[in-house]
Amino acid sequence: MDILNLKKVYLIGIKGVGVCALAKILKDLGIKVVGSDTEEKFFTDEVLKKEKIKYYEGFNEKNLERELPLSLVVSSVAYLLPSSKNPEVEYAKKLNLPIYSYPEALAKIFNESFGIAVCGSHGKSSTTAVLGKILKDLDLEPTVLVGSEVMEWKSNSLVGKNFLKKIKFMKENLENLKDLNWIKKNLSNLPLFVIEADEYRSAFLNYFPRVIILTNIDLDHPDYFKNKKEYKEVYLKFIKNLQEPKILITHPDFPSQKNVIHIKAKKSKKKLPFPIPGRHFQKNLQLLNAFRKFFSLPYSSFLKSLKNYKGIKRRFEIIKKEKNLVFIDDYAHHPTEILSFYTSLKEKFSNFKKIIVFQPHTFTRTHFLFNEFLKVFKKIKKDKSVEIIIFKTFPSAREKDLIKKIKNLKRERDLAIKLSLNYFGNLNSLLSYLKSKINSEKKLLIASVGAGDIYKIFENLP
């Protein structure tokens, strides 16, 4: 199916960050889009309204019926699982409508382009957003898809001008993609498409990029991947998907790969100008600097772009900043990410008393990475200017069946007990406690940390 020439697409789970971004891209390519999702509010509600994309709240086969005829139905992966029993998916099957998962649909566009995939356990959203900004600032007209809202764009996607025209140009010059000098000279004529490539359920294996930027490999999604070996193997499999000119950019410690142009970013003690603190950011910026060097992009423009970066939602996002009171939200949900976030906090707000409110994301992640969480929080706990609070887990429907099979499930409360930390299972109790701290501390920073909805605490704090 040529997805670029469809008339009308229906997207199930349209408020999901990826599906919402895909909806915007399809609309900008001249395809009529409509979708559906739950009534719960997300930042994507505003994106969809701004883009004047129609969507239904609640899943009902009548929604689909009203929008017929449809060229294609696209669904988030969650609603395609047998346990979901989504009525719209079931109705689409009954009507024999073509159904793609979100990664399958995205791949149909991405694989036609000069695809640049940013992957890795941590840092891929920010790295994708920064690269998208750099290419946009250089007038290279990239199409970009990020897993969070980019502040500067007030959206999580961007569609480059002349994208379809550039796809046609690339198709006419496929043989030239083996010639690196030709690529560098014609970069502005190529359909550059930068995506955050998600490894969950091996989704990124749908993509056949020209360039892969790999931030790190650190076991995650233990509800799907059995162990570190299996997790690493899926990344190695993804690298084999590379198409001409087959460029892989990694940190120096990544094992050398054959049959690709493997660029290892140099370690540097010199800090690049960037508004967000943290060694992990600096490390990933070196990957982008390696990309810049390889494609002969101007260094002065690269630095200017980094300096002016405004950030993305839920990545060291400063919600409130007053002289004596600061609120920060971060998506960190893996032990490595939490430690990195803490080091950034320490660097930027050393003279503040800090409260880190952590909401675990999924029961399986807490259980399988329990010892790693213990180690990280023990390290942070040594800092007497920091108080760690554990809030009740934000669950996922995708892990229901697996939880039943786990004996002696290690929970967030066990984490709090082992570390002698405050635990709250009730939002109102947590808010009362935080309000008492605001009233008693002279210089206080409160950080909400986790991939769930913990950021909502700031809606109820003074």
N, C-alpha and C positions, 0 to 999 in steps of 0.2 A: 504493500500500500504506500502510495506517495502522499505522505502526511502534509506536505507543503501545498498540495492542491485540493484539499478537502473543503467542503462548503460549511459544514456545521459539526462541532464537537461538543459532547456533553461530558463534564468532568465531575466524578463522584469523589467527595473529600476535597472540595475546591479550596477550603480554608487552610489546608496543609501548606507549609511554606513552599515546598517543591511544586505541588500541583497548582497553586496560585500563580507562581512564577511562570509555569508552563502555559497557563491560561492567558497571561499577559503577552507572552511571546507569540502564541497562536493568533491572538487578536491583532497584534501589531503586524502580523504577516497577512492580514486580510481575511482570516477565517472567523466565522461567527462562533462565539463560545458562550456556553451557559453551564451552570453546575449546581451542586447541592452539597450540604454539609449539616453538621449538628447546629443547635442554636447557640452553643457556647461562643463567646466573643474572643477573637484573636486580633493581632495587629493587621492580619490579612483582610479583615472585614473592611478596614479603611482603604487598603490598597484596591480591593475589588470595587468599592464604591467610587473611588477616584477614577478608576479605569472604565467605569460604567459597564461592568460585567454583571449580568443578571445571575442570581443564585437563589435557590430555595433553601429554607432552613427546615431540616427534618427530611428523612428519606421516605419516599413514597413512589410507587410505580406510576401514579398519576402525573407526577412531575415530569417523568420521562415521556409519558404519553402525550403531554401537552406540547413537547418540543419536537416531536416527529415531523418530518423525516430527519434522521441523523446519519452522518457519514461514519461516525466513530464514537465509542464510549471509552473514556479513560478513567481508571480508578486508582486511588491510592492502594498500595499493596495490602494494607490492613483489611480493606473491605472485600478483597478477593480471596481471603483465607476462608476455608470451609466453615470454620467456627463463627464467622461474621454473620452469615445469612442475611446480607444486605438486600432489602427488597428490590432496589433499583438494579443491582447487579443481576439478581435472579430474573427480573423482568427483561433485561437486555439479552440475557441468554435465551429466554423463551422466544424473543423476537428475532433471534439469530443475528443480532447486531455485532459487528466486530468489536471486541473488547481488548484494550491494551492496559497493562499496568503502567503506572507513572514512569518508571525507568525505561520500559519498552517504548513508550510514546516519545519520551525525551530523546532516546537513542536514535529514533528515526530521523530527527532533525540534526542532532549532534554529529552523527556518523557521516552526514552529507557535508559537514563543515570542516574547517581546519580546527579540529577540536583540541582544546587544552584542558586536561582533567587534573584538578587538584584533589589529592586523596591523602589519607592518613588518619590515625586514631584521634589526634588532637590538632587544632589550629587550622583546619581546612576552610572554615567559613571566613575567617579574617584574611587568610592568605588569598582566597579567591576574590574577596572584595577589594583588597589592595591591588592585586594584579589587574582587575577590571578597571579600577580607577586610573592606574598608570597608563594602560592602553587607551582609555578614553581621553585622558589629558594629552596624549600624543596624537590625537585625532585619527586613531586607527580604527575607529568605529566598531568596537567589539560588541558581541552579544554576550551577556553574562547572566548566570543563574547562581544565586547565593542562598544558603540555608537560613538566612536571617535578613531583617530589613537593613539596608545600607542607608545610613542617616542622610547622606548627601543626595541620594536618589529618591528618598521616601518610598522605596520599593525594594524588593529583593531580586529584581531582574532588570535587565537593560537590553533593548534590541537595537543593534547597530543599523545605521542607514545602509541602504543598498545591499542588505544581507542576501536576498534571493539572486540579485545580479552577480554578486561575488561568488555564490555557490556555482553558478553557471560558468563563471570564469575559471574557477578551480577545476571543475569537471573537464573543461577543455584543455587543461594544462596538468593533468595528473602525472604524466611522465616527469615533468619538471620538479615535482616534489622530492625527487632524489637529489636535486642540485641545491645545496645549501646557499650558495651565492644568489641563485635565482630567487629563492624564498626571501632572503633578506631584502633584495631589491623590490620584490613584489608584495611585501607584507601588508601594505595599505590596500592592496587589491584582493586580499584573501579574506574569506568569511571566518574571522576569528570568533570562536565560541568557547568561553571559559566557564567551566562548571565545577561545582563542588560534587565530587563523585563519591557517593556513599557506599560503604562496604557491607552494610547490614543486609543479611540474606543474600550476600554476593551480588547485590543489585548492580554494582559498577561493571560487572562482566558483560552487561548489555552494550557498553560503550567501547568504541574503537578509536581512541584518540591518536593524534599526531604527536602530542607532547604530554608527558605525565610529570607532575610535580608532586613528590611524595614527602610529606612532612615527618612522619614517624610511624612505627608499627608497635603498638602497645596493646596487648589483649583487651578487647572490649566486646560487648554484646554476647556475654557468656550464655544467654538463653538460646543462642543459635550456633555459635562456634564452640566446639567441645574443648579445645585447648589452644595453647600458643602456636603449636606447630600448624594446626589446621587454619588458624587465623593468618599466619604468615604466608602459607601456601596460596591462599586466595589472592593475596597481593602479587605474588610472583606470577600467578596465572593472569592477572590483569595486565602486568607488564608485557606479557606475550601478545596482548591485544593491540599493541602499538602498531600504527601504520606509518608509511613513509612521511617524514624523514626519521621516525622512530627515536624521539629524544626523551630521555629519562633524566630528571634532575632530582638529586637526593642530597642528604647530608653526607659528610666524608665517611662516617662509620657504616654506611650501607654496603653490603657485599657487591662487588663489581658484577655487572650483568653483561652477558654476551649478546651479540646480534642487535644491539641498540647503541645509539650514541649516548653513553652514560656520562653525564656531567656531575661532578661532585662539588657542591658549594664549598668554598674555602672558609675555614674558621677565621673569625676576625675579632680582635679585642676592641677595635674602633667601633663606636656606636653609630648607627645610622639615625638620622633625625626622625623621630617618631613620637607622636603625642601620648601614646600609651606605654607605661613602664613595663619592664619585665624581660628577662633574658630569653624566654621562649619566643616572644615576638621578634626580638633581634635575630635569633637563630633562623626563624622562618623568612625574615626579610633577606637574609643571605641567599636563600633559594631563589628569590625574585631578582636579586642582584646578578646571580649566575645566569638567569633567564635573559636579563637585560644585556649582559655582556655577550652572550651567545648570538643574540639577534641584533647586535650592534646598535642598541637604543641609547640615546644621549643620557649621560650620567647626571647632568645638571637638571634635566626634566624629571628624571627618576627621583632625585632628592627632593625637588619641589613638590612632587606628588605625595611623597611620604609625609613631608612636613604638614601638608594641608588635609591629611586624612582625618575624617570626622568620626570614624568608627561605625560599628553595626550594633543593632539591638542586642542586649543581654551579653555583651562581651566587654567587661570592665566599664559598664554603662553607668555614668554618674547621674543618678536620679535627682539628687539634691546636693548643693554644695554651699554651705554657709560657713561663717568663721568658726563656729564651734560644733556644727552638726553636718555630717555627710552621710548620704545614702548611696550605696553602690549595688548594682545587680550584675550577676555573672552566671553564665550557663554551665560552669564547671560541674561535672557530675561523676567524673572518673578520678581516682586518687591522684594520679599524676597532674591532672588539670587543677585540682583543688590546691595542691602544693604550689604550682606555678602562680595561681591567682593570689595566694597568700604572700608570696615573695614580691609580687607587684604592689600589693597593698602596703607592705612594709617599706618598700622603696619610696612610694609616693606620700604616704601618710604616717610617717614614723612617730610623730608627736601626738597621735590620737589613741584613745582607748578604743579597741575594736571588738565588735560582736559579730561573729560569723554564724549566720543561721543557715544550716545545711539541711536541705530536703533531699533524701536519697531518691534516685530515679530508677525504678523497678526493683522488685524484691530479689530477682535473680542476680542483678549486678551487686547488690549488697551482700548476698550470700556467697557468691563465687569469688568476690574480691575483698572479702571481709578482712583478711589479714593485712592486705595493702592499705585499706581504709584505716585500720588500727595504727599502722606504722606512720602514716601521714599525719593523722590527728595527734599522735604522741609527739611528733616533731613540733607541730604548731603550738601544742599545749605548753611547751617549754617557754614560749614567749608570754611573759606575765601581763603584757598589755592586751592580750587576746582572750576573749571568752568564746567558746564554741557551744552552739546550741544545736541539738538534733531535733528535726521536726518529722512528723509522720511521713512515710514513703508515698511518693506519687507513683501509682501502679500503672501497669500497661496490660491491656486486654490480651496482647499477644503471648503473655507468659502464664496465663491461667492454668493450662493443662500441665505445664512443666512443674509449676509450684507443687501440685498435688503429688508429684513423684519424688520430691525432695524430702528426705527424712531429716529431722532436726534443722529446719530452715533457720538460718541466722538472720535476725531482723535488725532494724535500725535501733530498737530499744536495747537489744543486746550490745550494740556498739556504744550506746550512751552509758550503760551499766559498767561495761569493761573499762571505760575511760573516765568514769565518774563525771559525766557531763549532764547538763540540764536537758531533759527530754520533754517535748510538748506534743500531745496527740490532738490538741484542740486549738484552733486558730485564735479564739477570743482570749484564752489563757496566755498564749504567746504574745499577743498584742498588748495585753495588760502589763506583762513583764517588761516588754520593750519600752512602753511608755514610762514606766517607773524608772528605768535606766536613763531615758532621755532627760527626765527631771532631776536626776541625781548626779550625772556625770558632767564635768566641765567641757571636755572636748571628746565628742563621741562619733564613731563611725559605725554604722550598721550595714552589713553586707548580706544580701540574700543570695544563696548559692545553690544551684541545682537546675536540672533540665525540666522540672515540673512547673507549677504555678506559684512558687514561693515568692516571686517578685510582687505578687498582689498585696503583700503585707504593707507596702508603701502607700497604697491607696487609703489606708486606715491609720497612718502615723502622722503626727503633726509636722 
